[in-house]
């Protein structure tokens, strides 16, 4: 299953008198359905347009943003944009969203399955991390460290679009989401395939950077506050921790993910 898409009824613009106008002036907020993925902001939209695997349905851009796209991408755009005013995009996104004059509707990217994961690169699993800003930052780190895929559940996780995509800063184009019904069952299946399942928790029995690791590996992160659920812990082969010498002993989950991914990818690269 691929990214859980969301969008809603698409607004329409006409151009009487040379100006674009929104036919339905009622404000709306993004909501999930099966129509596709919504991206906004420079990095998410630019990276998506560079991605030959993406299929697009709609691109809205202000005149200034369109000029920047043309100059900096250096490639023909795969979709003809609609030139609009910033306020037209404001009505399509969250109240505080920074869209930078770009709004894109696209089809979700294809996703691997548990059976098709190669195990040649680290896989990341998220256990009920629900904040889209945190998940987006995790996706960005995952892209930086070459993660093969991010496993998350259909429930208790944000959709890979909108706010999450903005926080990921283009990372969604490089790390596919693999959405499963039950994380514990999926970890058991990966264990049967030979994956070493490493949970990250402050109570871990060993420092994660000292663990002898080799691919295939799946790194499991728990939510802030609750951490790993008991059932998830039981499905891990090892529970690792991050030791910090300072007075503050806990990190935001996205910061912890970046450090843990560095340690794990470095360990497996040595084997």
Rosetta blueprint (number, residue, H / E / L):
1 X L
2 X L
3 X L
4 X L
5 X L
6 X E
7 X L
8 X L
9 X L
10 X L
11 X L
12 X L
13 X E
14 X E
15 X L
16 X H
17 X H
18 X H
19 X L
20 X L
21 X E
22 X E
23 X L
24 X L
25 X L
26 X L
27 X L
28 X L
29 X L
30 X L
31 X L
32 X E
33 X L
34 X L
35 X L
36 X L
37 X E
38 X E
39 X E
40 X E
41 X L
42 X H
43 X H
44 X H
45 X H
46 X H
47 X H
48 X H
49 X H
50 X H
51 X L
52 X L
53 X L
54 X L
55 X L
56 X E
57 X E
58 X E
59 X E
60 X E
61 X E
62 X L
63 X H
64 X H
65 X H
66 X H
67 X H
68 X H
69 X H
70 X H
71 X H
72 X H
73 X H
74 X L
75 X L
76 X L
77 X L
78 X L
79 X L
80 X L
81 X L
82 X E
83 X E
84 X L
85 X L
86 X H
87 X H
88 X H
89 X H
90 X H
91 X L
92 X L
93 X L
94 X L
95 X L
96 X L
97 X L
98 X L
99 X L
100 X L
101 X L
102 X E
103 X E
104 X E
105 X E
106 X E
107 X L
108 X L
109 X L
110 X L
111 X L
112 X L
113 X L
114 X L
115 X L
116 X L
117 X L
118 X L
119 X L
120 X L
121 X L
122 X L
123 X E
124 X E
125 X E
126 X E
127 X E
128 X L
129 X L
130 X L
131 X L
132 X H
133 X H
134 X H
135 X H
136 X H
137 X H
138 X H
139 X H
140 X H
141 X H
142 X H
143 X H
144 X H
145 X L
146 X L
147 X L
148 X L
149 X E
150 X E
151 X E
152 X E
153 X E
154 X L
155 X L
156 X L
157 X L
158 X L
159 X L
160 X L
161 X L
162 X H
163 X H
164 X H
165 X H
166 X H
167 X H
168 X H
169 X L
170 X L
171 X H
172 X H
173 X H
174 X L
175 X L
176 X E
177 X E
178 X E
179 X E
180 X E
181 X L
182 X L
183 X H
184 X H
185 X H
186 X H
187 X H
188 X H
189 X H
190 X H
191 X H
192 X H
193 X L
194 X L
195 X L
196 X E
197 X E
198 X E
199 X E
200 X E
201 X L
202 X L
203 X L
204 X L
205 X L
206 X E
207 X E
208 X H
209 X H
210 X H
211 X L
212 X L
213 X L
214 X L
215 X L
216 X L
217 X E
218 X E
219 X E
220 X E
221 X E
222 X E
223 X E
224 X L
225 X L
226 X L
227 X E
228 X L
229 X L
230 X H
231 X H
232 X H
233 X H
234 X H
235 X L
236 X L
237 X L
238 X E
239 X E
240 X E
241 X E
242 X L
243 X L
244 X L
245 X L
246 X L
247 X L
248 X L
249 X L
250 X L
251 X L
252 X L
253 X H
254 X H
255 X H
256 X H
257 X H
258 X H
259 X H
260 X H
261 X H
262 X H
263 X H
264 X H
265 X H
266 X H
267 X H
268 X H
269 X H
270 X L
271 X L
